[in-house]
Amino acid sequence: MTDVDDLRIGVIGIGQRAPVALHAHRPGEGARVVGCADPAPDGQSYAGELFGADVAVHPDHQGLLDMGLDAVMVLTPDDQHTEPVLAALRAGVAVFVEKPLAISVEDCDLILETARRTGTRLYVGHNLRHLPALREMRRLIDEGVIGTVKAVWCRHFVGHGGDYYFKDWHADRRRTLGLLLQKGAHDLDVIHWLAGAPSRTVVAMGDLAVYGDPRRRRTGEATPGARMPDWFDATRWPPAELDELNPVVDVEDISMMMATLSNGVLASYQQCHFTPDYWRNYTVIGDAGRMENFGDAVGEGDAEIRVWNHHRSGYRADADLTVPVTEQAGSHGGADEALVAEFLRFAAEGGATDTSPVAAREAVAAGVAATRSLRTGSPPVRVPELDPDLVAYFAAGQSST
């Protein structure tokens, strides 16, 4: 394939997540990044570092969309997803948007409706659906090794949370709504995926338990051009000693939610940003067994899925079935590369995808409802349902099941 045949890709937002677009920059092999958009001088400079001196750089997404692109990747901060996504969809340019789809249900629904009305391809970057450990769990569920799923539990130990989420815009609820949505959108999508249905009623509680001391915050904005690797320091311990936090810190650093899904499955999700370890633990319980992952094969070595499904017992570490999961090279255990490869194929050809715009909306809707519950005394909150016509539209053109 020559460069003439390459998909022409644009990237909107050249910040911490921008390197994921390197998987779409394969000149002569199917796709190449030809232009970027970022209003900040440091972002514009970073575009050249990532994609080469020949990449066109624009201060806004409109100039980028005027380049005659085949697809764009929207990698802006969460509160800045909606406008460029809508503009690209209206221009008929296939869209990859980083998760979460948006930070409000209303914006999610507007994006989905615009994609349907324009007929433009929409893809949301829920990379955990490509994580080998979780794909193994989904395979085992589909094979019926634990019977019919009745409960899904997820504990997310965010050991680097102070550096990752409390030293920049993530700590400001105006930019994210909260980490139960921003960080939790990944896991809520996986919970729904493993259980086979979205949340319909949720209840939650949480607190800003460790990173709330205003004396540990910066008095001004971060150094221009600084990104998380510039301030990350894994040797700082305990978390209560972290300083140089964002000037605004008003999101929770520990949160817990429970949900009833539309098919009756019960789910729980716990997220803590001051644990010493960093990994996700999923437990899936069926009417004929239980499975659990030990490790997630993301940057810390291999993992395994253990299944207990033969007989009753007391505690036993020796599972009835153990499935090894080998750590893969690349970011997020190789999931980012697989995610972008699926998007490029989808942008070029259409067809079914393992990610789902409808599921991405449902993850946001569950996170929004849970955050409302958390901040209003923990009442049960109903998750608004999506227009059935939109569900049917994306299922017909994009469902992989």
C-alpha positions, -999 to +999 in steps of 0.1 A: +000+000+000+013+034-009+010+067+010-018+077-014-039+048+000-034+058+036-063+070+057-057+107+065-060+111+102-063+142+123-057+145+160-076+170+182-060+176+216-022+170+219-018+163+256-012+133+279-033+108+258-020+120+224+006+092+221-022+067+215-025+083+181+009+070+172-008+037+166-027+054+138+005+069+123+018+042+099+027+060+067+025+036+038+008+009+059-028+021+059-030+053+079-010+084+087-016+115+110-015+145+086-028+172+110-033+181+146-052+208+165-044+223+199-049+259+211-018+258+234+017+264+220+031+235+240+005+212+225+014+224+190+051+218+197+043+183+211+025+175+179+057+179+159+076+158+184+051+129+181+042+130+144+071+147+127+079+182+114+057+177+084+025+174+103+001+203+099-007+221+132-038+242+137-050+262+167-086+248+165-104+218+151-122+237+123-089+243+105-081+207+109-114+195+095-109+217+064-079+194+054-101+167+039-096+140+065-109+105+066-110+103+104-102+123+135-092+112+170-105+135+197-081+133+227-090+165+245-098+168+282-132+153+290-152+186+291-139+195+256-151+164+238-185+174+227-179+204+204-152+189+181-170+155+180-201+172+168-182+193+143-165+162+128-197+142+127-215+170+109-185+172+084-189+135+077-155+126+092-153+093+111-146+100+148-126+083+175-133+100+209-115+091+241-136+078+269-157+091+286-179+100+256-189+132+274-194+143+310-232+147+308-259+124+296-274+152+275-242+156+255-238+119+250-273+116+236-267+146+213-236+130+200-253+097+193-283+114+176-259+135+155-240+104+144-274+088+134-286+118+116-254+123+096-247+086+091-211+093+102-191+066+120-186+070+157-162+050+179-154+055+216-120+046+231-130+020+258-097+002+255-104-022+284-126-042+261-093-051+243-074-059+275-064-096+274-074-105+309-109-091+305-113-107+271-105-140+287-131-134+314-157-125+287-148-157+268-153-179+299-186-162+306-197-168+270-187-205+273-209-209+303-182-220+328-199-202+357-235-206+345-257-175+342-241-143+356-258-130+386-233-105+401-202-085+391-179-068+416-150-046+407-124-032+431-101-006+415-070+001+435-057+034+419-023+034+435-009+063+415-041+083+419-025+113+436-001+119+407-025+109+379-057+126+390-051+152+417-023+174+402-041+186+371-076+192+356-089+158+366-093+171+402-118+198+391-154+186+389-161+213+363-138+194+340-148+158+348-179+159+370-160+134+392-137+104+391-165+080+396-174+091+360-140+100+346-120+070+359-150+048+365-163+050+330-138+023+320-149-001+347-186+006+345-184-002+308-166-035+316-191-044+343-220-039+319-201-058+292-194-088+315-230-088+328-247-083+295-267-052+305-265-016+316-272-001+350-307+011+357-307+020+394-276+031+414-267+042+448-233+055+459-212+071+486-177+086+487-154+112+502-124+134+496-105+116+524-068+122+517-062+148+490-085+175+504-060+196+524-058+230+507-023+236+521-009+209+497-022+226+466-003+248+441-011+284+441-010+287+403-014+266+372+011+239+362+042+247+342+032+252+306+038+220+286+040+198+317+024+164+315+019+137+341+052+120+335+070+153+344+057+152+380+050+115+386+071+101+414+064+065+425+087+068+455+065+094+473+048+077+502+024+079+520-001+096+498-009+122+526+026+137+519+019+145+482+020+182+475+017+205+444-018+193+440-042+211+416-054+245+428-089+231+427-095+197+443-132+190+447-136+154+434-138+124+456-106+102+461-126+072+474-160+062+461-183+032+461-215+024+441-239-004+438-262-010+408-291-030+396-287-038+359-316-040+334-313-078+333-315-081+371-277-086+376-264-069+407-231-050+405-207-031+428-178-008+420-152+005+444-125+030+435-097+043+458-069+067+448-045+062+478-038+025+478-002+013+477-009-010+447-025-002+413-046-028+396-082-039+389-099-069+405-131-082+389-152-110+405-180-125+384-205-148+402-228-170+383-254-196+393-228-224+387-195-209+397-173-179+404-143-163+386-118-137+396-087-121+381-054-120+400-034-092+385-044-076+352-012-080+331-009-042+327+027-032+334+032-055+364+038-089+349+015-118+340-019-125+355-044-153+358-081-159+359-092-184+385-125-202+383-142-222+411-171-242+396-169-279+406-180-282+442-186-264+475-157-259+499-141-236+524-113-213+513-090-227+487-065-210+465-063-239+441-091-231+416-109-257+395-097-239+364-068-214+361-063-195+328-029-177+325-028-142+309+006-132+296+015-095+298+015-080+263+039-053+251+025-018+246+004+006+266-024-008+286-012-043+280-014-039+242-051-028+244-044+006+230-028-008+198-057-032+193-082-004+200-068+019+174-065-009+149-102-017+153-110+020+148-090+023+116-107-008+102-141+006+113-133+041+098-123+025+065-149-003+062-176+000+089-190-032+105-192-046+140-168-034+167-161-047+202-166-012+216-200+004+215-212+041+214-244+030+232-224+012+259-202+042+262-232+064+268-246+039+294-213+040+313-215+078+315-252+077+325-244+053+353-215+074+365-235+106+364-264+090+384-239+075+409-222+109+414-256+125+420-264+098+446-230+102+462-233+140+466-270+141+478-269+117+507-268+084+489-304+079+477-312+054+449-310+072+415-326+060+383-304+059+352-322+075+323-328+051+294-316+059+258-340+063+230-347+028+217-344+039+181-308+050+188-301+017+205-314-001+174-295+021+150-261+013+165-269-023+172-277-028+135-245-012+123-219-018+150-228-046+174-203-074+177-227-097+196 
